[in-house]
Amino acid sequence: MSELEERLGEVPRPKPVLSREAEEALTERQREILDQLGEIFQSGFASLTMADLAAKLGCSLRTLYGLAPSRDELVMVVVDRNLWAAGRVAMAAIGPDMEPLVALRSYLEAANRAVENTTEAFATDTAAMAEWSGLGASHNGYLVAMTAALLELAAERGDIGDVDVAATAHVVAGLGRSFAQPDMIPVIRSNPTAAANEVLDLLLAGLRATA
């Protein structure tokens, strides 16, 4: 195991909304429903009831309540599963022998894809949910910790200068989340992912210049 893999493996992962056991127990139909719900929620969900969702999906209310006890908790299950899936893709983008800043660019570029299709309606509806604050903070905290670990490695190698790693990690890791806010989506010229990656390149170039 490379030093990079060892460092990243020490970063604690966020707790999933669905336990591993519950995830593994999902039927093929339940997985299909959760995937379909992800598409439905992107257009906004504040006005949708569990009955509305069941009608759109062509399933019973009992099926939906078997997945979550309320509409909002169902949203959290769907969003959390999608973020975990994006996290696995992001981890796979890191090669064991990559330079830390190259690994960081690959990791965050892949992670930022999680917000590529975020709509203003979805961002507005999730921001209004009490549960969203904790879930978003949990996943963003993991991104920050991963980013900090890679920045520390880069500093130890002399790839970057003497910077405040904690502060820098919060800024760099939070780009995707920042541009996926309901007040940002209408004003950026592309989408949250493209905007985040554009600024990420600028920040990483600046970090290299400090070496």
N, C-alpha and C positions, 0 to 999 in steps of 0.2 A: 504494500500500500504506500502510495506517495505521500509526502508531507501535506500536499494540498488536500488529498482525499481524507487524510487523518484529521486535519483541522476542521474541514467542513462536516465531517461525521460527528464531531463533538457538539455541533450546534443543535440545541433541542428543538424538535418540531412542534408546531401548534397541535392542540388536541382537536381531532375531527369531531364534527357534529354527530355523525354516525360512527359508532365504534367499529373497529375492524370486524368484529363478529357480526354486527348488524349489516355491514356492507356486504360481507361474504354470503349472508343469508338472503340477500335480495334475489328475487326471481328475475328471469330474463324480461318479463313483462314490466316489472317494477323499474328495472334499469331503463327500459325504453320510455316509460312514463316520465322518469326524472330527466332524461335527455330532452324529451319534448317540452317539458315544463321550462327548461332553460331557454328555449326559443320563444315560448309564449311570454315569459317574464320580461324579455328584452324590450317589448313594446309597452311596458308599464303594467303594473298589477294592482295598484291601489284600489281600483273599482271592482276587482274580481273576487268573487266568493268561492268557497270550495265547490259549491254546486256549479258555478260558472266553469270552473276548471274541469270538473268531471264531464260536463257537457262538451267542452272543447276537445277533451281527450278521448271521449267515447268510453269512459270507464265508470264504475260505480263510486259513490261517495265513500263506501266502505273501503274500497281500494286506496283512495287518497288518505283516509284517516289511518290506514294501516301503515302509511309512510310517515305521517306527522299529525299531531293533534290540532293543528291550526294552519291557516293560510300562511301566516308569517313564518312559522317554524318550517313549513314546507319550502318557503323561499330560502331560508337559511341552509337547509339540507342541500338544495340544488346548487346554490352559490358555493357552498363549502366544497362539495364534490368537484365542481368545476375548477376551483382554485387549487385543490390538491392535484387534479389532473395536470393543470398548468405547471405546478411545482415539479411534478415528475419529469415533464418535458424539459423544464429549465435545468434540472439536475443532469439530465442526459446530455445536455449541450456542453457540459464541462468535461474536457479531456483530462486524464490524470496527470499529464505532463505539461499542461498549459502554463504559461506565465500567468501570475495572479491577475494582472489587469486584463489580459486576453480572456481569461476565464470569467472575470467579472462582466466584461462586455457580452460574452456569449450567454451567460446566465441571465442577466437582466434583460437582454434583448428577447430571450425566449419567455421570461416571466411576464414581460410587458404585453405579450400577445393576449394575456388573460383579459385585458381591458379594451382590446381592439374594436369590438362591436358594441361597446357600452353606449347606450342611447341616453339622451337627456331625461326621458321618461323613467327609465330604469334607475338611473342615478338619483333622480329626485325621490322616487318611491323608496329606495333602500335607505337613503339618508334620513327619511322620516321614521324609520323603524328603530325602536329602542335596542333591539338585539343586534342591529348592524354595527354599532359602534364597537362592541366587543369582538365580533367576528373579524371585522376589517382590521382592527388593531392587532389581533393575534397573528394574522397572516402577514401584515406589514412588519410586525416585530421580527418575524422569522427572516424576511427579506433583509431587514436592517442588520440582523446578526450575521447572516451569510455574507453580506457586503462588507461588514466590519472585519470579518475573518480574512477575507481576500485582500482588503486594504492593508491590514496588519502584515500579511505576508509580503505584499508589495513594498511596504516600508522597510521591512527587515532586509529585503534584497537590494534596497537602494533604488527601486524603480520609481518611487515617488519621494518627495521631500518630507520634512517634519510637519505633518498636518494633524489637525484634530480629527482622529479617525472616527470617533463617535458622532461628531457633528456632520462630517462629510458623508458617513454611511446613511444617516437619516435623510439627507438631501437626495443623494443619488438613488437610494432604494425606494424613495417615496415618489419618484417622478410619475410612474404610471398611475398610482392612486390619485395624485394631485390633478392630473389632466383628465381624470375620469369623474371629476366633481361636476354636479349639474350646472354650476356657473361657468365652468371652463369649456365644456363640450361645444356650446354655441359659438365661442369666440376663437378657438384654435382653427387653423386653416386646413388641418387634415383630420386625424383621429387620435385618440389618447395614446395609442401605441406608437404611431409615427412621431408624434410630438415628444413623447418621453425619450425615444431613441435618439432623436435629433439633439436634445439637450444633453443626454447622456454622453454623446460623442464629444460635445464641447467641454463638459466637465472632466472627462477622462483625459482629453488633450491638455487641459490645464494642470491636472495632477502630474502628468508626465513632465510637464515643463518645470515643475518644482524640484525635480531630481537634480 
